[in-house]
Amino acid sequence: MFRILSQIWRLMALCISGPGGKVGLVLFVVVVALDLGSVYASVRLIEWTGAFYGALEKVDAGEAVRQVGIFGIIVALNSARHLLGQYVRKHLEMRWRRTLTQKALDIWLANKAYWHLATSTYPHWNDTTNGPRGHHIDNPDQRIAEDCRLFLEGLLTEALDFISRVVGLFSYIALLWSLASFPLSLAFIGLPVEIPHYMIWAAFIYVAISSLLTHVLGFPLKGLIVEQQRREANFRFALARLRSNFEEVALIGGEAAERREFQSRFDAIVGNWRKLVNRDLILGCFTYPFNHSVLRIPLFVALPGYLAGHVAFGGLMQLSSAFSNVVTTLSWFVFSYRDLADLVAASSRLDGFLQAAGSAGSQRPAIERAPSPDGNLHAGALAIRSPEGKPIIAVGALSAGRGETIWLRGPSGLGKTTLLKAIAGLWPYGEGRIELPEAGLMFSPQRPYFPIGDIYSAVAYPEPVDAYSREELENVLRQVGLAHRIGVEFGRSDTREGHGLSGGEQQRLILARVILHKPDWVLLDEPTSALDTDAEAELLALLRASLVGSTIVIVAHRQLRGLDDVRTINLKNRPAATPRPTLQPA
């Protein structure tokens, strides 16, 4: 229980700490106040019940009509209170959801935590003997988009319900105490005992037993709900993956293989769903009869007082109504158990994701990174490793000066791309030292990435498209041979992988991005592998002419054409097996 409350508190602290946090708290107080109005309305209805049925017992038509009018007023005012409370609550929910989502995105993106979490496990290197221990974080997109909403919906609903019931409980108990002042005699079973205010004790005992049975029967729900959410997200991911790679699958003829994967993931959904439904059935065998009898039980409990002549018929109905309110208020746990299980599942998934992202993003790389004293790039005694500590590539010494063009060459699979990632600060596993120039590095990965948007957004990325004039954007597109794409309907990358461009066109677009940004240092991984040699020579010559004074480091398998004064660095050696690196918290 303490762990669950800690998770909820951490998530709520994020909501409150954002912009407009105090406004959110004020709105929450307003919502609570409006919600507590239901307690007053319930007390007034209990009083009305006694007056109305008393009038019926006396056959007082005038008083009965008057009570009908009072009932209408109570219902009208209570309805207005409820609708206003719902309206404010929904605004509060979206305000807090916006803040929580923004915080989650910040944590996920900070220090490239999304990259660390993209592997099957992100390592926590606790020592050099036992190796890494990791946590699998699946479907972060679902946790941000879905669990933030589910958490706040569930929290506000259950928190407001709980607060109103706690406050209402005191009012209902005080009212029931005054109405049920008569004792219950056990003489009818041969015991000379009287239980004063027996209806109060009966309510607590009845609800305590019911709550215990509900928890015992429904305890497995939380784990089943979490697993169901995970399997649903896995199925959606597989469908989205086909949408992003439709052309490749169509060319290969992989429809049957994709269908098998879809069926496998959907079968997993069905398997867990059956367990969830069975547990819901087991829980429902108790909660459904309870929910439909809880309003009748009070009448049966109050009957001894009526039959003994302690209360009249109107008093019996009033007593029954008061007892019903006490029991239903105490039964909050029983009524809300399924919704509480959903809330706990959402908070557990979301908090676990945020804790993991925060931890993954705060790891300090084992490879030392420092400013370069001479403004050039230097790397010394580098031993690049896998996250599991296996050797990948070793570099004794590497340096690059301003304005140089450097070709990093070596056999496939050696680890050239990983070396570039280490220089760019993305790969933290290994040991050694990298000294970096003050000017920022621009890294172009082997697989081109384009944002959601048009071709102008793609070439301007990661800068906003309005940072450049349309003339600048179109001019650079013409320079790299993409003039035919200007003014033509363009496939958005949210519906088509790579904007529908061919492999060569994608690489042209990436080089246009580099030319547009004019970085002082740029690391290119196989930037022209999809182009023929003539096109490669033309584009690399354009790149070098456009980036006068910039340092260009290129990983490529074939001899680079179109570039003069290229310094070649041959990467050959692998490191010997040595102890695993240690990642330390920042």
BABA-68623 format. One record per atom (N, C-alpha, C): y, z, x. Coordinates in steps of 0.1 Angstrom, whole numbers, plus 5000, padded with zeros to 4 digits. Example, Ala and Ser with C-alpha at 12.3 -4.5 7.8 and 13.67 -1.06 7.14 Angstrom:
BEGIN
494350785132
495550785123
496750785132
497850715128
498950715137
500050795129
***
This chain:
BEGIN
498850005008
500050005000
501350005009
501250085019
502450095028
502749955035
501649895039
501749755045
502449655035
501949665023
502549575013
503949595010
504349725009
505749765007
506549725019
506049735031
506749695043
507049545043
506049465039
506249325038
507349285029
507249345017
508349325007
509649365011
509749475018
511049525023
511649425034
510749385043
511249285053
511849155047
511149105037
511548985030
512849015022
512949125016
514149155008
515349175018
515149235030
516149255039
516749125043
515949015044
516448885048
517348825037
516948855024
517748805013
519148875013
519149005015
520349085014
521249055026
520649025038
521549015050
522248885051
521948785042
522548655043
523948655037
524648535037
525948525032
525948565017
526948635012
526948674998
525948784995
525448855005
524448955002
524949064993
526149114994
526749214986
526949164972
527249034970
527348984957
525948984950
524948954958
523648954952
523249094948
523649194955
523249334951
524049374939
525249324937
526049354925
525349284913
524949164915
524249094904
522949164900
522249214911
521049294908
521349414900
522349484903
522749604895
523049564881
523749454879
524049414866
522849374858
521849314864
520649274858
519849404854
519849494863
519149624860
519749694848
521049694848
521749764837
521449694824
521449564824
521149494812
519749514808
518849514817
517449544815
517149684809
517949774814
517749914809
518249924794
519049824790
519449824776
518249814766
517149764772
515949754763
515449894760
515649984769
515150124767
515950184755
517250164755
518050224744
517650154731
517450024731
517049944719
515649994714
514750034723
513450084719
513550214712
514450304718
514650434712
515250424698
516150334697
516850314684
515750264674
514850174678
513850124669
512850234665
512550324674
511650434671
512350524660
513650544662
514350624652
514450544638
514650414640
514750334628
513350334620
512250334628
510950334622
510750454613
511150574618
511050694610
511950684597
513150644599
514050634587
513550534577
513050414582
512650304572
511450354564
510450394572
509150434564
509350564556
510350644560
510750764552
511350714539
512150614539
512750554527
511750494518
510750424524
509650364516
508850474510
508550584517
507750694511
508450754499
509850764500
510650824489
510950714478
510550594481
510950484472
512450474469
513150484481
514650474480
515050334484
515250254474
515550114476
516850084484
517850164480
519150144487
519050174502
518450284505
518250324519
517350224527
516350174520
515450074526
516249944529
517049904520
517849784523
518849804534
519449924534
520349954545
519649954559
518450004559
517750014571
517349874576
517049784566
516849644570
518049574577
519249614572
520449564578
520649614592
520349744594
520449814607
519449744617
518249714612
517249654620
517749514625
518349434616
518949304620
519949324631
520849424630
521849444640
521249484654
520249574653
519549614666
518949494673
518249404665
517549294670
518549194676
519649174669
520649074673
521349114687
521749244687
522349294700
521349294711
520049334708
519049334719
518749194724
518749094715
518548964719
519648914728
520848944724
522048894732
521948964746
521549094747
521349164760
520249094768
519149064762
518049004769
518448864774
519048774766
519448644771
520448644782
521448734781
522348744792
521748794804
520848894803
520148944815
519248834821
518548754813
517748644819
518648534826
519848514820
520748414826
521248464840
521648584841
522148644854
520948654864
519848694859
518648704868
518248574874
518348464867
517948334872
518948294883
520248324881
521248294891
521048374903
520648504901
520348584913
519148534920
518148494913
516848444919
517148324928
517948234923
518248114931
519148154943
520048244941
520948284952
520048344964
519148434960
518348494970
517248394976
516848304967
515848204972
516548114983
517748074980
518547994990
518648065003
519048195003
519248275015
517848285022
516848325015
515548345021
514948215027
515148105020
514747975025
515447935038
516747965038
517547935050
517148015061
516848145059
516348235070
515048185075
514148145066
512848105070
512947975078
513747885074
513947765082
514547795096
515447885096
516047925109
515047975119
514148065113
513148125121
512048025126
511747935117
510747835119
511247735130
512547705130
513047605139
513547665152
513847795152
514347855164
513347855175
513847825187
512947825199
511647745198
511847635189
510647545187
509447625182
509647725174
508447795168
507547705160
508147605154
507347505146
506347435155
506747415168
505847345177
504747435181
505047565184
503947665187
502947675176
503447675164
502547705152
501847575148
502147455154
501547335150
500147325156
499847405166
498447405172
497647495163
496347485165
495347565156
495647715157
495947765169
496347905171
497547905180
498447995178
499548015189
499048135197
499048125210
498448225218
499348345220
498848465220
499448585225
498648625237
499248605249
498548635261
498648775264
497648855261
497749005263
497349045277
496448975283
496049005296
495448875302
495048885315
494548765322
492948775322
492448875315
490948885315
490348835303
490948875291
490248845279
490748715273
491848655279
492348525274
493248545261
493548435255
494548435244
493848475231
494648545223
494148585210
495248525200
494848445191
495748375182
495648395168
496648345160
496648355146
496848215140
495948185130
496148045124
497148055113
498147975114
499247965104
499147825098
498547825085
498447695079
499547655070
499847535068
500747485058
502147555058
502847555069
504147625068
505147565058
504947435055
505847375045
505647445031
504347475028
504147545015
504747685015
504647745026
505147885027
506647895025
507347795031
508747795029
509147745015
508547635011
508947574998
508447644986
507147694987
506547744975
506547904975
506147964986
506048104986
507348184985
508448124990
509748184988
510148194973
509748084966
510048084951
509148184944
507848184947
506848264941
507248414943
507548444956
507948584959
509048634951
510148564951
511348614944
511148614929
510448514923
510148514909
509348644905
508348664913
507448784910
508148914913
508948914924
509549044927
510649084917
511448994913
512549024903
511849064890
510848984886
510249014873
509549154873
508749184883
508049314884
508949424887
509949404896
510849514900
511649564888
512249464881
513049494869
512149564858
510949514857
510049574847
509749714851
509449734863
509149864868
510249964866
511449924870
512650014869
512850054855
512849954846
513149984832
512050074826
510850054830
509750144825
509850284831
510250294843
510350434849
511450504841
512650444840
513750504833
513350534818
512750434812
512350444798
511350554796
510450574806
509350674804
509950814801
511050844808
511550984806
512150994792
512750884787
513350884773
512250894763
511150814765
510050814755
509250944755
509051004767
508351134768
509151244761
510451244764
511351344758
511251334743
511351204738
511251184723
509851224718
508851184725
507451224720
507251374720
507851434730
507651584732
508251654720
509451604715
510051664704
509351634691
508751514690
508051474677
506651534676
505951544688
504551594688
504551734692
505351824686
505351964690
504152044685
503451984675
502252054669
501052044679
500152144678
498952144687
497852074681
496852044689
495551984684
494552094684
493952134673
492952234672
491552174674
490752234682
489352194685
488352274677
488852334666
487952414658
486952324651
487252194649
486252114642
485052084651
485052114664
483852104672
483352244676
483952344670
483452484672
484052554684
485252494689
485952564700
487252624695
487452754697
488652824693
489852794702
490152664704
491152624714
492152534707
493452544711
494452454706
495252404718
495452264718
496152194729
497552164725
498552234730
499952204726
500352064731
501152004724
501751864728
500551774733
499451774726
498251704730
498551554732
499451494724
499651354725
500251314739
501051404745
501551374759
500451364769
499551464768
498351464778
497451354775
497251314762
496351204759
496851074764
498151054764
498750934769
498450914784
498751024792
498551014806
497050994810
496151074804
494751054807
494250914803
494650864792
494250734787
494650624797
495950634801
496450524810
495950544824
495750664829
495150684843
493750624844
492950654834
491550594834
491650444834
492550394825
492650244824
493150174836
494150244843
494650184856
493650184867
492850294868
491750294878
490750184875
490350164863
489350064860
489949924863
491249904860
491849774863
491849744878
492149844886
492249824900
490849794906
489849864902
488549844907
488049704903
488249664891
487849534887
488649414893
489949444895
490749324900
491049324914
490549424922
490949434936
490749304944
489649224942
489349104950
490348994947
491249004937
492048894933
493048844944
493648944951
494648904961
494048814971
492948844977
492348754987
491948614981
491448614969
491148484962
492348404960
493448464956
494648394953
495248334966
495248404977
495748354989
494848234994
493548244992
492648134996
492848014987
493148034974
493347924965
494647854969
495647924972
496947864977
496747784989
495947834999
495747765011
494947635008
493947635000
493147514998
493847414989
494747454980
495547364973
496547294982
497147364992
498047305001
497347215011
496047245015
495347155023
495047025016
494747035003
494446904995
495746824995
496846884992
498146814991
498446745004
498246815015
498546765029
497746645031
496446645027
495546525030
496146405022
496546425010
497046315001
498346265008
499246355012
500546315018
500246235032
499246275039
498846215051
498546065049
497746035039
497345905036
498645825032
499545885025
500745815021
501545775033
501545865044
502345835056
501645735065
500345715063
499545625072
498845515064
499445475053
498745385045
498345255051
499245205060
498945075066
497845075076
497745185084
496645195094
495345215086
495345295076
494045315068
493645185062
494545105056
494244975050
493744875060
494244875072
493844775081
492444815086
492144945088
490844985093
489744975082
490244985069
489344985058
488745125056
489645225058
489145365058
489145435044
489245355033
489345415020
488145515017
486945465020
485745555017
485845685025
486245675038
486345795046
487445895041
488545835037
489645915031
489145975018
488445895010
487945954997
486946064999
486146055010
485246165013
486046295017
487046275024
487946385029
488646455017
489146365008
489746414996
488746494987
487546444986
486546504978
486146634984
486046644997
485646765004
486646875002
487946835003
488946935001
489146984987
488946884977
489046924963
487747014959
486646984965
485447064962
485747214967
486447224978
486747354983
487647424973
488547354967
489447414957
488647464945
487647374941
486847414929
485947534932
485447534945
484547654948
485247784948
486447784953
487247914953
487747944939
488147834931
488547844918
487547914909
486247884911
485247944903
485148094906
485248134919
485248274922
486448344915
487648274915
488848324910
488748344895
488148244888
487948244874
486948354870
485948364878
484948474875
485548614876
486348634886
487048764888
488048784877
488748674873
489648694861
488848734848
487748674847
486848704835
486448854835
486048894847
485549034848
486749124845
487949094851
489049184848
489449174833
489449054828
489749034814
488849104804
487649124808
486749194799
487249334796
488049394805
488649524802
490149504797
490949424804
492349414801
492649354787
491849254783
492149184770
491949284759
490749354758
490649454747
491749564748
492049604761
493049704762
494449664757
494849534760
496049484756
496149474741
495049444734
495049424720
494749554712
494449664719
494249784712
495249894715
496049864725
496949974730
498050004719
498349914710
499249944700
498650004687
497350004687
496650074676
496150214679
495750234692
495350364696
496250474693
497650454695
498550564691
498450614677
498150524668
498050564654
496850654652
495750614659
494550694658
494750834664
495450834675
495650964682
496551054674
497550994666
498451074658
497851114645
496751054641
496151084628
495851234626
495351304636
495051454634
496251524629
497451494634
498651564630
499051534616
498851414612
499151374598
498151434588
496851424592
495851484583
495951634582
496451694593
496551844592
497851884585
498651784581
499951814574
501051854582
501051824596
502151854605
503251754603
502951634599
503951524598
503751444585
504851394580
504751304568
504451164572
504251074563
503950934566
504950874575
506250884572
507250834580
507250894594
506951024595
506851084608
505651034616
504551004608
503350944615
503650814621
504450724614
504750594620
505750614631
506650704630
507550724641
506850784654
505950874651
505150934662
504250834668
503650744660
502850634666
503650544674
504850514670
505750424677
506150484691
506450614691
506850684703
505750684713
504550714708
503350724716
503050584722
503250484714
502950344719
503850314730
505150354729
506050324740
505750394753
505250524751
504850594763
503650534770
502650494762
501450434767
501650294773
502450214767
502750084772
503550094785
504450184785
505250204797
504350254809
503550344806
502650394817
501650284821
501350194812
500350084814
500949964822
502149984827
502749874835
501749814845
501049904852
500149854863
499049774857
498549814845
497449744839
497949604834
499049604827
499649474822
499949374833
500549434844
501049344854
500149324866
498849364865
497949364877
497849214882
497649124873
497448984878
498748924884
499848954878
501148914884
501448984897
501049114898
501249184910
500349124921
499149084918
498249014927
498948894933
499548814924
500248694928
501448724937
502148834934
503248874942
502848914956
501848994956
501349044969
500748934978
500148834971
499548724979
500748634985
501748614977
502948534981
503648604993
503848734991
504648815001
503848825014
502448835013
501648845024
501648715032
501548605025
501548475032
502948455038
503948475031
505348445036
505748535048
505448665046
505748765057
504948735069
503648695067
502848665079
503348545086
503748445079
504348325085
505548355093
506448435087
507748465094
507548545106
506648645105
506248725117
505648635128
504748545124
504148465134
505148365140
506048305132
507048215137
508048285146
508448405142
509348485151
508648515164
507448555164
506648585176
506448465185
506048355178
505748235186
507048185193
508148195185
509448135191
510048225201
509548355203
510148445212
509448455225
508348375227
507548385239
508348325250
508448395262
509148345273
508148255282
508448135285
507548045292
507148105306
505948095310
505448135323
506148055334
506447925331
507147845340
508547885341
509047925353
510447965354
511347855353
512447875346
513447765344
514847825348
515547755356
516847805361
517847695363
519147725363
520147615366
519947565380
520247435381
520147375394
521447405402
521347445415
522547475423
523347355427
522647235428
523347115432
523447015421
523147055408
523346965397
522246865395
521146865403
520046775402
518846845396
517846765394
516646815388
515646845399
515046965399
514046995409
512847075402
511647045407
510447115402
509647145414
509147265415
508347305427
507147385423
506047355430
504847435429
504447445414
504547335407
504147335392
502647325390
502147405382
500747395378
500747405363
500647285357
500647275342
499247305337
499147385326
497947425320
497947395305
496747405299
496547395285
496847535279
497047545266
497247685260
496147775263
494947725265
493747815268
493647845283
494647795291
494647825306
493947725314
493447615309
492647515317
493647425325
493347395337
494247315346
494447175340
495747125340
496046985336
496546905347
497646945353
498146865364
499046965373
499046935386
499747005396
500746915403
501946965405
503046885412
503546975423
503446935436
503847015447
505447025447
506046915446
507546905446
507946775439
509046795431
509546675424
511046695423
511846585426
513346605424
513846465419
514946475413
515646365408
517146385409
517846285415
519346295416
520046215406
521346245405
522246175395
522146025398
521945945387
522045805388
520745735392
519745815395
518445755399
517645695387
516745605391
515745555381
514445585388
513645665380
512345715386
511245675377
510145625384
508945585376
507845685380
507345755370
506245845372
504945765368
504045745377
502845675374
501645755378
500545715372
499245785374
498245745364
496945775366
495945725357
496045795343
495545725333
495545775319
494845915318
495446005311
494846135309
495146235320
495946195329
496246285340
497146405336
498046375326
498946485322
500446455324
500746325325
502146285328
503046325316
502546295304
503346335292
503546485292
502546565295
502746705295
503646755306
503746685317
504646715327
506146695322
506346585315
507646565309
508046675299
507046715291
507346815282
507746945289
507046975300
507347095307
508747095313
509146975318
510546955323
511546975312
511246915300
512146925289
512147065282
511247155287
511247295282
510347315270
509547215267
508747225255
507347285258
506847255270
505547305273
505647435282
505247545277
505447675284
504247715293
503147645292
501947695298
501747655313
501647745322
501547715336
502347805344
502547765357
503447845365
504147755375
505147805381
506047725389
507547745386
508347655391
509847675389
510447535386
511247525376
512047405373
513547435373
514247365381
515747385382
516347265375
517247295365
517747195356
519247175358
519747055357
521147025358
521847085345
523147105346
523947165335
523947065323
524046935326
524046835316
522646835309
522746825295
521546825287
520546715290
519346735287
518246635288
518046575275
517846445275
517346375263
515946325265
515046365256
513646335258
513246235247
512546125250
512046035240
510546035241
509846085231
508446095231
507745965230
506445965233
505645835233
505545785218
505445875209
505345835195
506745845189
507345735185
508745745179
508845825167
509945895165
510145965153
511445925147
511445905133
512645865126
512845965115
514046005112
514346095101
514246025087
514346105077
514446055063
515845995062
515845865059
517145795058
517045655061
518245585063
518245445066
518145415081
518345295085
518245255099
519445315107
520545335101
521645395108
521445545111
520845615101
520445755104
519445765115
518545665116
517445665126
518045645140
519045555141
519645535155
520545645159
521145715149
522145815153
521445955155
520145965151
519446095152
519346145166
519546275169
519646385159
521146415155
522046335159
523446345154
523546295140
524546355132
524746295118
525246155119
524946075109
525245935110
526745905110
527546005104
528945985104
529646025117
528846065127
529446085140
529745955147
529245845142
529545715148
530045625137
530845525141
531345425132
530245325129
530345255118
529345155114
529345045125
530545015130
530644915140
529844945153
529945075157
529145125169
527645115166
527245155154
525845155151
525245005151
526044925144
525544785143
525544715156
526544745165
526644675178
525444715186
525044845187
523844875195
522544825189
522444805176
521344745171
521244595175
522344525175
522344385179
521944375194
522444475202
522144465217
520644475219
519844555212
518444575214
517644475206
518244375200
517444275193
517044305179
517844395172
517544435158
518544385149
519244275152
520344225143
519744185130
518544145129
517944095117
517644215107
517744335112
517544455103
518844505097
519944455102
521244495096
521444425083
521844515073
522144465060
520844415052
519644445057
518444415050
517844545044
517244525032
516544645026
515644705036
515744835037
515044905048
514145015042
512945015047
511945115042
512345255047
512545355037
512845485041
511645555047
511945645057
510745705064
510145815056
510745855044
510045945036
508945875028
508945745027
507945675020
507145585029
507645545041
506945455050
507045505064
505945525070
505945565084
506645465093
507545515101
508345425110
509245335103
509645365091
510545275084
510045135081
508745115083
508144985081
508344885092
508844945104
509044865116
507744835123
507644735130
506544705139
506644805151
505544815159
505644905171
506744865181
506844735183
507944685192
509344715187
509444695174
510744725167
511144875168
510144955166
510345095167
510845135181
510245075192
510645105205
512045055208
512344945202
513744885204
514744985197
514345035186
515245135179
515445265187
514345305193
514445425202
515445405214
515245285220
516145255231
517645235226
517845185214
519145175209
519745315207
518945415203
519345555201
519845605215
519045585225
519345635239
520745575244
520845445241
522045375246
523245425238
523045455225
524145505217
524645645222
523645725225
524045865228
524545885243
524145785251
524545785265
524345925272
523045975273
522846105279
522946095295
523246205301
523346205316
521946205322
520946255315
519646265319
518746225307
517746135310
516946095299
515446075304
514546135297
513146125300
512446035290
511845925294
511245825285
509745825287
508945835277
507545835278
507045705271
506545615280
506045485275
507045415266
508245395270
509245345260
509145195257
508345115265
508244975262
506744925262
505845015259
504444975259
504044875248
504844865237
504444775227
505244645228
505944625239
506744505241
506144415252
506344285251
505844195262
506744215274
506344165285
506944185298
508444135298
508644015292
509943965292
510944055284
510444095272
511344175264
511544315271
510544365277
510644485285
511644475295
511644375303
512644355314
514044345309
514144275297
515544255292
516044395287
515244465280
515744595274
515944705285
515044705295
515244805306
516544775314
516744645316
518044605323
519244645315
519144625301
520244665292
520444825293
519344895293
519445035293
520045085306
519645025318
520245075330
521745035331
522144915326
523544875326
524344965317
523745015306
524545095296
524645235300
523745285309
523745425313
524145435328
525245375332
525645385346
525945525349
525345575360
525445705365
524545805359
523745765349
522745855343
521445845350
520645955350
519345955356
518245915345
517445825349
516445775339
515045805346
514245885339
512845915343
511945845333
511045755338
510145685329
508745705332
507945735322
506445745324
505945605319
505245535327
504645405323
503445375331
502545295325
501345255332
501445135340
502445045336
502544915343
503844915351
503944825360
505144805369
506344775360
507444845362
508644825354
509344705359
509644615350
510444495353
511844515347
512844455354
514244455349
515044565355
514444645364
515144765370
515144745385
516244775391
516444765405
516444915411
516044925423
516145055430
515345165423
514145125419
513345225412
512545305422
512645435421
511845525430
510545555423
509445535429
508145555423
507545685428
507045765418
506345895422
504945885416
503945885425
502545875421
502046015419
501546035407
500946165403
499346145404
498746225412
497346215414
496546345413
497046445419
496146565421
496246655408
495046725407
494946825396
494946965403
495247065396
495247195402
493847255403
493647345412
492347415412
492347525402
491147575398
491047675388
491647805393
492647855387
493247985391
493448065379
493748195380
493948285368
494848225358
494648255345
495448205334
496848255336
497848175330
499248225330
499448335320
500548395321
500948505311
502248465305
502248455291
503448435284
503948575280
505248595283
505848725280
506848715269
506948825261
508048815250
509348805256
510248725250
511548705255
512348835254
***
